[in-house]
Amino acid sequence: MPDRVDGAGVADTNSHGPDHRRLRPSVPPDPNIAAIALAGGRSSRFGSEKAVARLNGVMLIERVAATLSRVSNHVAVSAPASSAAAAFARDRGLTVLEDSPDTASGPLAGVAAGAAWARGMGCDRLLVLSCDTPLVDAEAIAALVAGLGERPGVYLAGDDGAHSLCSLWRTEVAETLNIHAAAGRHPPIRRIFHRHGAAAVPAPAPARLTNINREQDLLVAERLADELRAPTEAAISYTATRT
């Protein structure tokens, strides 16, 4: 039977058996944080739509959405409307955000759309998590929230450097991001972070920043998931109202 993620907690499947499962309390959602899962990449190196590839039987977008839902009641998915990731989001009652056709292609457009959406929701922070890093967990997100302080933004950093798409932004940067995206430019997001004085936050478990670029990377991530005793969120129940 698949494990279930809901408002009460996340099933801990470390022991890989239903008789030994226990519930870990969820992080109380912060009403001032909106969250976006980036699932709009071209997946050119992966060979198929990466966001719906399965890691230990669970879609990458499903893992990321489950993690974000533990922190925010406002969860969106950045993906093309015709994609399988967008279909997943609609099926789960999540907002689907498409990049504007007038903006530069790339993750910046997704973050810009997310920041504008978050501001419209009255949220002052936007949590960003890419489907490329499906092992990022609530502990890592808690580190971002704790590290933000008065900074304009923070991002996770591991042994291999910065992971700008595992980040927490002040939503007032929305206008700046839209200016860059609308101008047809797509500078590295980390460059924009540095320009605004954002800071790196060390990842509590750097191995969780493992990036999925190719199909063979799934095998590495599966091994790491077992070593890290990562929960497998095979079904998600969104009990809060999401807009």
C-alpha positions as CSV (number, residue, x, y, z in Angstrom):
1,M,0.0,0.0,0.0
2,P,1.4,3.4,-0.9
3,D,2.5,5.7,1.9
4,R,0.4,8.9,2.4
5,V,1.3,12.5,3.0
6,D,-1.5,14.6,4.6
7,G,-2.1,17.4,6.9
8,A,-1.3,15.2,9.9
9,G,2.2,14.1,9.0
10,V,4.4,12.2,6.7
11,A,4.7,8.4,7.0
12,D,8.2,7.4,8.0
13,T,9.1,4.4,5.9
14,N,12.6,4.0,7.1
15,S,11.9,0.4,8.1
16,H,10.3,-0.4,4.7
17,G,7.4,-2.1,6.3
18,P,3.9,-1.0,7.3
19,D,4.1,-2.6,10.7
20,H,6.9,-0.3,11.6
21,R,5.7,3.0,10.2
22,R,5.3,6.0,12.4
23,L,4.1,9.5,11.7
24,R,6.4,12.5,12.0
25,P,4.6,15.8,12.7
26,S,4.4,18.1,9.7
27,V,6.0,21.6,9.8
28,P,3.1,24.0,10.4
29,P,2.3,25.8,7.2
30,D,3.3,29.5,7.2
31,P,0.5,31.6,5.7
32,N,3.1,34.2,4.5
33,I,5.0,31.7,2.4
34,A,3.9,30.6,-1.1
35,A,5.7,27.7,-2.7
36,I,6.4,26.8,-6.3
37,A,7.7,23.5,-7.8
38,L,9.7,24.1,-11.0
39,A,8.7,21.4,-13.6
40,G,9.0,23.3,-16.8
41,G,12.5,22.4,-18.0
42,R,13.0,20.9,-21.5
43,S,14.5,17.7,-20.1
44,S,16.7,17.5,-23.2
45,R,19.4,15.5,-21.4
46,F,16.9,13.3,-19.7
47,G,15.1,12.2,-22.9
48,S,11.5,12.5,-21.6
49,E,9.5,14.6,-19.3
50,K,11.7,14.5,-16.2
51,A,9.1,15.8,-13.7
52,V,7.0,12.7,-14.0
53,A,9.9,10.2,-13.9
54,R,9.7,7.9,-10.9
55,L,12.2,7.7,-8.1
56,N,11.5,4.5,-6.0
57,G,8.1,4.5,-7.6
58,V,7.2,8.1,-6.9
59,M,7.1,10.9,-9.5
60,L,9.7,13.6,-8.9
61,I,6.9,16.3,-9.1
62,E,5.0,14.3,-6.5
63,R,7.9,14.2,-4.1
64,V,8.6,17.9,-4.5
65,A,4.9,18.9,-4.1
66,A,4.7,16.8,-1.0
67,T,7.7,18.6,0.6
68,L,6.4,22.0,-0.3
69,S,2.9,21.2,1.0
70,R,4.4,20.6,4.5
71,V,5.5,24.3,4.6
72,S,2.8,26.2,2.7
73,N,-0.9,26.0,2.0
74,H,-0.3,27.9,-1.3
75,V,1.5,25.5,-3.7
76,A,1.9,26.0,-7.4
77,V,3.6,24.1,-10.2
78,S,5.5,25.9,-13.0
79,A,5.0,23.8,-16.1
80,P,3.6,24.0,-19.6
81,A,-0.2,23.6,-19.6
82,S,0.0,20.5,-21.9
83,S,2.6,18.7,-19.8
84,A,2.1,15.7,-17.6
85,A,3.3,17.7,-14.6
86,A,0.6,20.2,-15.2
87,A,-2.0,17.4,-15.4
88,F,-0.7,16.1,-12.1
89,A,-1.0,19.5,-10.5
90,R,-4.6,20.0,-11.7
91,D,-5.5,16.6,-10.5
92,R,-4.3,17.5,-7.0
93,G,-5.9,20.9,-7.0
94,L,-2.7,22.8,-7.3
95,T,-2.2,26.1,-9.2
96,V,-0.5,25.7,-12.6
97,L,1.7,28.7,-13.6
98,E,2.9,29.0,-17.2
99,D,5.8,31.1,-18.3
100,S,4.7,34.2,-20.2
101,P,5.4,33.8,-24.0
102,D,7.0,37.3,-23.8
103,T,9.7,36.3,-21.4
104,A,13.0,34.5,-21.8
105,S,12.9,30.8,-21.7
106,G,14.3,29.2,-18.5
107,P,13.8,28.9,-14.8
108,L,13.9,32.6,-14.3
109,A,10.6,33.0,-16.0
110,G,9.1,30.4,-13.7
111,V,10.4,32.0,-10.6
112,A,9.2,35.4,-11.9
113,A,5.7,34.1,-12.4
114,G,5.8,32.5,-9.0
115,A,6.9,35.7,-7.3
116,A,4.2,37.7,-9.0
117,W,1.6,35.0,-8.0
118,A,2.9,35.0,-4.4
119,R,2.6,38.7,-4.1
120,G,-1.0,38.5,-5.4
121,M,-1.7,36.0,-2.7
122,G,-0.5,38.4,-0.1
123,C,2.6,36.3,0.7
124,D,5.9,38.0,1.4
125,R,8.1,35.0,0.7
126,L,8.4,32.5,-2.2
127,L,9.8,29.1,-1.6
128,V,11.3,27.6,-4.8
129,L,12.2,23.9,-5.3
130,S,13.0,22.3,-8.6
131,C,12.1,18.7,-9.6
132,D,15.8,18.3,-10.4
133,T,16.4,17.9,-6.6
134,P,13.7,15.6,-5.3
135,L,15.5,14.5,-2.2
136,V,15.4,18.0,-0.6
137,D,13.4,17.6,2.6
138,A,11.6,19.7,5.2
139,E,14.8,20.0,7.3
140,A,16.5,21.7,4.4
141,I,13.6,24.0,3.9
142,A,13.6,24.8,7.6
143,A,17.2,25.8,7.3
144,L,16.3,28.3,4.5
145,V,13.5,29.8,6.6
146,A,15.7,30.2,9.6
147,G,18.6,31.6,7.5
148,L,16.5,34.3,5.7
149,G,16.4,36.8,8.5
150,E,16.3,40.3,6.9
151,R,18.0,39.1,3.7
152,P,16.3,39.4,0.3
153,G,16.9,35.8,-0.4
154,V,18.8,32.6,0.6
155,Y,19.6,29.4,-1.3
156,L,21.0,26.1,-0.3
157,A,24.7,25.3,-0.9
158,G,26.3,21.9,-0.8
159,D,29.6,20.3,-1.5
160,D,29.2,21.0,-5.2
161,G,28.4,24.7,-4.8
162,A,25.2,26.8,-4.9
163,H,21.7,25.4,-5.7
164,S,19.9,28.6,-6.7
165,L,16.7,26.7,-7.5
166,C,16.4,25.4,-3.9
167,S,15.8,28.8,-2.5
168,L,13.6,31.3,-0.5
169,W,12.9,34.7,-2.0
170,R,11.4,37.9,-0.8
171,T,8.5,38.4,-3.2
172,E,9.3,42.1,-3.7
173,V,12.0,40.9,-6.2
174,A,9.1,39.9,-8.5
175,E,9.4,43.2,-10.5
176,T,13.1,42.8,-11.0
177,L,12.8,39.3,-12.2
178,N,10.0,40.2,-14.6
179,I,12.2,43.0,-16.0
180,H,15.0,40.6,-16.7
181,A,12.6,38.0,-18.2
182,A,10.6,40.4,-20.3
183,A,13.8,41.9,-21.7
184,G,14.6,38.5,-23.2
185,R,17.7,38.0,-21.0
186,H,18.2,35.0,-18.8
187,P,21.2,35.6,-16.6
188,P,22.0,32.9,-14.1
189,I,19.7,33.1,-11.1
190,R,22.6,33.0,-8.7
191,R,23.9,36.2,-10.3
192,I,20.6,37.9,-9.5
193,F,20.9,36.6,-6.0
194,H,24.3,38.1,-5.6
195,R,23.1,41.4,-7.0
196,H,20.4,41.6,-4.4
197,G,22.6,40.5,-1.5
198,A,21.2,37.0,-1.1
199,A,23.2,34.5,0.9
200,A,24.0,30.8,0.9
201,V,22.7,28.5,3.6
202,P,24.6,25.2,4.1
203,A,22.4,22.2,3.4
204,P,21.9,20.1,6.5
205,A,22.5,17.0,4.4
206,P,24.4,18.0,1.2
207,A,23.6,14.6,-0.4
208,R,20.0,15.6,-0.6
209,L,21.0,18.2,-3.2
210,T,21.8,15.4,-5.7
211,N,20.6,16.7,-9.1
212,I,18.7,14.6,-11.6
213,N,19.8,15.5,-15.2
214,R,19.9,12.1,-16.9
215,E,18.0,8.8,-16.5
216,Q,21.1,7.2,-14.9
217,D,21.0,9.9,-12.2
218,L,17.8,8.2,-10.9
219,L,19.8,5.2,-9.9
220,V,22.2,7.3,-7.9
221,A,19.3,9.1,-6.3
222,E,17.6,5.8,-5.4
223,R,20.6,4.6,-3.7
224,L,21.0,7.9,-1.8
225,A,17.3,7.8,-0.8
226,D,17.8,4.4,0.8
227,E,21.0,5.6,2.5
228,L,19.3,8.8,3.8
229,R,16.2,6.8,4.7
230,A,14.1,9.2,2.7
231,P,10.3,8.8,3.0
232,T,8.5,7.7,-0.2
233,E,5.5,9.9,-0.6
234,A,3.5,7.7,-3.1
235,A,0.2,9.5,-2.6
236,I,-0.5,13.1,-1.5
237,S,-3.7,14.3,0.1
238,Y,-4.1,18.1,0.2
239,T,-6.4,18.8,3.1
240,A,-6.0,22.5,3.1
241,T,-7.6,24.9,0.6
242,R,-5.1,25.8,-2.0
243,T,-5.5,28.6,-4.5
